């Protein structure tokens, strides 16, 4: 079996959100899971459960006061819904962290 036949590009979006204090957002050691704030981490899990086949990463940027939000899934529609839900949750619940959004890239 050829391994390249197992790989399939999925639709994805990446968004940068400017925040006031990126250090309030904590991930696990490999940045694959948001740990703090716990409420946001829990909401990301809920959004992913609502759209099976999607996955998302929310992590602070290395040098800028920004959050990087990455979502991929089976369809563009699912990716857009999950991304919008995560971004809206950050803007609604974490206003003191900032709320400016910059789309970095969209594709599949």
Order of alpha helices (4+ residues) and beta strands (2+ residues): beta-beta-beta-alpha-beta-beta-alpha-beta
